[in-house]
Amino acid sequence: MPKRSLRFLLYSIHGHLETGVPDYLALFRSLTTLKGHHHEEGKRQIAIGTAMLVRNRSRLLLIAYTGDKEKSILFFDLNEQTEFNELTSPGRFLARKTRVLIDPAQRTLLIESGRGCLSAEELAKIIETEAHKKTEYSSLELSFTPVAAQEFMAKITQMERIQSASVSIARPNVDWNDSYKVLAGLADDSKGKAIDTTIRARRGDSLSKDKGLIPSIKHWLSDKLSAVASATIKGSSGDDSGLITLKLNDYVETLNVVTEVKSDTGQPVETAIDEKLNSYLDTKSKEKSKENA
């Protein structure tokens, strides 16, 4: 049986209510109502086909479908060496599937990544929209931030000269630690959802790797629930490779799932995917339990 490799990215969940931090388990348990959700923006179509609780109602499984709304689809027949158009029926669109598994207790989620897939930012907006229908979540603000792979911090350390550094921080939870206090105060006073900061080195010089923004970025990314939404570091490694640009989004912790494909439909076996996603989050939960012990 043929196989296919699917790529999933790990994100942290950050929620904010006017009254403080939401009850994440209650929030995500209430989101089975997402099934049937449809959002249209220009030609871009987003629909939620599955929204169900799994693992003893402790996790939320979502399957989203994304694509463009076209009146017809152009095909080319290799045998006949001719093109033809096939009209799409009303209420249908050519879709790409995105699988998502959310663990509210750990405040983490896995989302499938690939060309045309639903993005974490799009998912956060969809969940906010649905949650706002409920009085208790009418002020909810939600951000999903990427969990940095260790390779990202290692590459920053390897840089000999850092030309500039940029970081975007998501709206703080009340459980942020002291290192965020200044930024948290600015965000709250401004009623903002994120903070962007860029620092550039003096001409011919380098940003410090021991003080200031660079060690702060590394420290924030090492937090169990990092609120860094994005980070970009520009510099050189001293091996004559020229200017290097490191982007956090290129170094997100990743789970690659290899699964068998059904011969009749060409689609991956869903149960096998679900098992591997849950097993990965189970392992993460055990690791956190050991750290807290």
C-alpha positions as CSV (number, residue, x, y, z in Angstrom):
1,M,0.0,0.0,0.0
2,P,1.4,3.4,-0.9
3,K,2.3,5.9,1.8
4,R,2.3,9.7,2.3
5,S,4.1,12.0,4.7
6,L,2.1,14.7,6.4
7,R,3.7,17.6,8.3
8,F,2.3,19.0,11.5
9,L,3.5,22.1,13.4
10,L,3.3,22.6,17.1
11,Y,1.8,25.8,18.6
12,S,1.1,27.3,22.0
13,I,-2.3,28.7,22.9
14,H,-2.8,32.1,24.5
15,G,-6.2,33.4,25.4
16,H,-7.3,36.6,27.0
17,L,-10.7,37.8,28.4
18,E,-11.6,41.1,30.0
19,T,-11.9,39.1,33.3
20,G,-8.5,37.3,32.9
21,V,-7.6,33.9,31.4
22,P,-10.3,31.7,30.0
23,D,-11.0,28.1,31.2
24,Y,-9.3,26.5,28.3
25,L,-10.9,23.1,28.7
26,A,-14.4,24.5,28.9
27,L,-13.7,26.8,26.0
28,F,-12.5,24.2,23.6
29,R,-15.1,21.6,24.7
30,S,-17.8,24.2,23.7
31,L,-16.3,24.4,20.1
32,T,-17.9,21.3,18.6
33,T,-20.3,23.9,17.3
34,L,-17.6,24.8,14.7
35,K,-18.8,21.9,12.6
36,G,-20.6,23.5,9.6
37,H,-18.8,26.8,9.9
38,H,-18.2,28.4,6.5
39,H,-16.1,31.6,5.9
40,E,-15.7,33.3,2.5
41,E,-13.2,36.0,1.8
42,G,-12.9,36.9,-1.8
43,K,-12.4,33.5,-3.6
44,R,-10.9,32.0,-0.5
45,Q,-13.2,29.4,1.1
46,I,-12.9,27.9,4.6
47,A,-15.2,25.2,5.9
48,I,-15.1,23.1,9.1
49,G,-16.2,19.6,8.3
50,T,-15.4,17.9,11.6
51,A,-15.3,19.3,15.1
52,M,-15.4,16.5,17.7
53,L,-14.0,15.7,21.2
54,V,-11.6,12.8,21.5
55,R,-9.5,11.2,24.2
56,N,-12.2,11.2,26.8
57,R,-13.4,14.6,25.7
58,S,-10.1,16.1,26.7
59,R,-9.0,17.1,23.1
60,L,-10.7,18.8,20.1
61,L,-10.2,17.3,16.7
62,L,-10.9,19.6,13.7
63,I,-10.9,19.0,10.0
64,A,-11.0,22.1,7.9
65,Y,-11.3,22.4,4.1
66,T,-9.8,25.3,2.2
67,G,-9.8,26.3,-1.4
68,D,-10.9,28.8,-4.0
69,K,-14.4,29.2,-5.4
70,E,-14.3,28.7,-9.1
71,K,-17.2,28.3,-11.5
72,S,-15.3,25.6,-13.4
73,I,-12.1,23.5,-13.2
74,L,-9.8,23.1,-16.2
75,F,-8.4,19.6,-16.9
76,F,-6.1,18.2,-19.5
77,D,-6.6,14.6,-20.7
78,L,-3.2,13.0,-21.5
79,N,-4.8,10.2,-23.5
80,E,-7.0,12.4,-25.7
81,Q,-4.4,15.3,-25.7
82,T,-7.2,17.8,-25.1
83,E,-8.4,20.1,-22.4
84,F,-11.9,20.3,-21.0
85,N,-13.8,22.2,-18.3
86,E,-15.9,20.7,-15.6
87,L,-18.5,22.9,-13.9
88,T,-18.6,23.0,-10.1
89,S,-21.9,22.6,-8.4
90,P,-23.3,25.4,-6.2
91,G,-22.0,25.0,-2.6
92,R,-18.9,23.1,-3.7
93,F,-15.3,24.1,-4.1
94,L,-12.0,22.3,-4.9
95,A,-10.6,21.7,-1.4
96,R,-7.4,20.9,0.5
97,K,-7.8,19.2,3.9
98,T,-6.2,20.5,7.1
99,R,-6.2,18.4,10.3
100,V,-5.9,20.0,13.7
101,L,-5.7,18.5,17.2
102,I,-6.0,20.8,20.2
103,D,-5.0,19.9,23.8
104,P,-6.5,22.5,26.0
105,A,-5.0,21.2,29.2
106,Q,-1.5,21.6,27.8
107,R,-2.5,24.7,25.8
108,T,-0.9,23.3,22.7
109,L,-2.2,22.3,19.2
110,L,-0.9,20.4,16.2
111,I,-1.9,21.8,12.8
112,E,-1.2,20.3,9.4
113,S,1.1,22.4,7.3
114,G,1.3,22.6,3.5
115,R,0.5,24.7,0.4
116,G,-3.1,26.0,0.7
117,C,-3.7,24.6,4.2
118,L,-5.5,26.5,6.9
119,S,-3.0,28.7,8.8
120,A,-2.8,28.9,12.6
121,E,-3.7,32.6,12.3
122,E,-6.8,31.8,10.3
123,L,-7.8,29.1,12.8
124,A,-7.5,31.6,15.7
125,K,-9.8,34.0,14.0
126,I,-12.4,31.3,13.2
127,I,-12.4,30.2,16.8
128,E,-12.7,33.8,18.1
129,T,-15.7,34.4,15.8
130,E,-17.4,31.2,17.0
131,A,-16.6,31.8,20.7
132,H,-18.0,35.4,20.6
133,K,-21.5,34.0,20.0
134,K,-21.3,32.9,23.7
135,T,-21.7,35.6,26.3
136,E,-18.9,34.2,28.5
137,Y,-16.4,34.4,25.7
138,S,-17.7,37.7,24.0
139,S,-14.3,39.4,24.8
140,L,-12.1,36.5,23.9
141,E,-8.8,37.2,22.1
142,L,-6.9,34.2,21.0
143,S,-3.3,33.8,19.6
144,F,-1.5,30.7,18.5
145,T,2.3,31.0,18.7
146,P,4.9,28.6,17.2
147,V,6.9,26.4,19.4
148,A,10.5,27.0,18.4
149,A,12.7,24.0,17.4
150,Q,16.0,23.8,19.3
151,E,17.8,24.3,15.9
152,F,16.6,28.0,15.8
153,M,18.3,28.9,19.1
154,A,21.4,27.0,18.1
155,K,21.7,28.9,14.8
156,I,21.3,32.2,16.7
157,T,24.2,31.2,19.0
158,Q,26.3,30.3,16.0
159,M,26.0,33.8,14.5
160,E,29.1,35.9,15.0
161,R,27.7,39.2,13.9
162,I,24.0,40.1,14.3
163,Q,22.8,43.0,12.1
164,S,19.2,43.2,13.3
165,A,16.6,41.4,15.3
166,S,12.8,41.7,15.2
167,V,10.2,40.1,17.4
168,S,6.5,40.1,17.7
169,I,4.9,39.2,21.1
170,A,1.3,38.1,21.4
171,R,-1.2,39.7,23.9
172,P,-0.1,38.7,27.4
173,N,-1.9,36.3,29.7
174,V,-2.0,37.2,33.4
175,D,0.5,34.3,33.9
176,W,3.3,35.9,32.0
177,N,6.6,36.0,33.9
178,D,8.6,39.1,35.0
179,S,10.6,39.2,31.7
180,Y,7.4,40.4,29.9
181,K,6.3,43.0,32.5
182,V,7.3,46.1,30.5
183,L,5.9,44.8,27.2
184,A,2.8,43.5,29.1
185,G,2.2,47.0,30.5
186,L,2.5,48.6,27.1
187,A,0.1,46.1,25.5
188,D,-2.5,46.6,28.3
189,D,-2.3,50.4,28.4
190,S,-2.6,50.5,24.6
191,K,-5.3,47.9,24.4
192,G,-3.2,46.1,21.8
193,K,-3.1,42.5,20.8
194,A,0.6,42.2,19.8
195,I,3.8,44.1,20.2
196,D,6.5,44.3,17.4
197,T,10.0,45.4,18.2
198,T,13.0,45.8,15.9
199,I,16.6,46.7,17.0
200,R,19.4,47.3,14.5
201,A,23.1,47.3,15.2
202,R,25.3,50.4,14.7
203,R,27.1,50.6,11.3
204,G,29.9,48.0,11.2
205,D,28.9,46.7,14.7
206,S,26.9,43.8,16.0
207,L,24.0,43.4,18.5
208,S,25.0,42.0,21.8
209,K,24.4,38.3,22.2
210,D,24.7,38.6,26.0
211,K,22.5,41.5,26.8
212,G,19.3,43.1,25.4
213,L,17.0,41.7,22.8
214,I,18.9,38.6,21.6
215,P,19.1,36.8,25.0
216,S,15.5,37.9,25.7
217,I,14.3,36.3,22.5
218,K,16.1,33.1,23.3
219,H,14.7,33.2,26.9
220,W,11.1,33.8,25.8
221,L,11.3,31.0,23.2
222,S,12.5,28.6,25.9
223,D,9.4,29.3,28.0
224,K,7.0,26.4,28.3
225,L,4.3,28.5,26.6
226,S,6.2,31.0,24.6
227,A,4.2,34.1,23.5
228,V,6.6,34.9,20.7
229,A,4.5,35.1,17.6
230,S,7.4,35.7,15.2
231,A,11.1,36.4,15.2
232,T,13.6,37.3,12.5
233,I,17.4,37.5,13.1
234,K,19.7,38.9,10.4
235,G,23.5,38.5,10.5
236,S,26.4,36.4,9.5
237,S,28.0,33.2,10.9
238,G,31.6,34.1,10.0
239,D,32.0,31.3,7.3
240,D,31.8,33.7,4.4
241,S,28.3,32.7,3.7
242,G,27.1,36.3,3.6
243,L,24.0,37.7,5.2
244,I,21.8,35.1,6.7
245,T,18.1,35.6,7.7
246,L,16.7,33.3,10.4
247,K,12.9,33.2,10.7
248,L,11.1,31.5,13.5
249,N,8.4,30.3,11.1
250,D,11.0,28.2,9.3
251,Y,12.1,26.5,12.6
252,V,8.8,25.4,14.2
253,E,8.8,22.1,16.1
254,T,7.5,19.6,13.6
255,L,5.9,16.2,13.7
256,N,6.1,14.2,10.4
257,V,3.4,11.5,10.1
258,V,3.9,8.8,7.6
259,T,0.7,7.0,6.9
260,E,-0.7,4.5,4.4
261,V,-2.9,5.8,1.6
262,K,-6.2,4.2,0.6
263,S,-5.9,2.6,-2.9
264,D,-9.4,3.5,-4.0
265,T,-9.4,7.2,-3.0
266,G,-5.7,8.1,-2.7
267,Q,-6.5,9.6,0.8
268,P,-4.5,8.9,4.0
269,V,-6.0,6.6,6.6
270,E,-7.5,9.0,9.1
271,T,-7.5,6.6,12.1
272,A,-3.7,6.1,11.8
273,I,-3.1,9.9,11.7
274,D,-5.3,10.5,14.7
275,E,-3.4,7.8,16.7
276,K,0.0,9.3,15.9
277,L,-1.1,12.9,16.7
278,N,-2.6,11.8,20.1
279,S,0.5,9.7,20.9
280,Y,2.7,12.7,20.2
281,L,0.7,15.0,22.5
282,D,0.6,12.2,25.2
283,T,4.4,12.2,25.1
284,K,4.5,16.0,25.4
285,S,2.2,15.8,28.4
286,K,4.4,13.2,30.1
287,E,7.5,15.4,29.5
288,K,5.9,18.4,31.1
289,S,4.8,16.3,34.1
290,K,8.4,15.2,34.7
291,E,9.6,18.8,34.4
292,N,7.0,20.0,37.0
293,A,7.7,17.1,39.4
